[in-house]
């Protein structure tokens, strides 16, 4: 599939890749792979760097946010959880953690019950 945006002059090649050992009849078994030209990638990087700088400078991202940030990873949260559990154990207190698995969750906005 070839997608061209005339407003920006962007050329995008979009390939739908079938996951291995999956049925071709189910649309959920395809992964989109987009190939853009070099100019789009440079612009995307510039905009992303500027937005990250703006959000961090104005403290619009909470310090606990680790996903998609430099020098941070999900390991930071695992270490924080381990410290929380160890601290509760040392002080002979209870430690409670709640985990949500949101895979497959669909949110419908603007629908009304009929």
C-alpha angles and dihedrals in degrees: 000000000000119000121190123185107202093191093065100019091238121160115204127181110202120195124186108215119198113225112241117264092013131120115261091213093069113079091205089068093069126089119205115229114192122198115195131180123262096258091058091051092051092049091047091052092048094050092045093050091048093049093048090049091049095047094047095044092051092042093239091141116068116237091242092063105106105158117102094002129119118252090016135090143163087273087073089062092047091053091047090051092048091051090049091052094045092049091052091047093051092048091044092240133132122262118206125192128177121202127192126201105203098176111139093012112148122194118203114202123194098011121137128205113246 
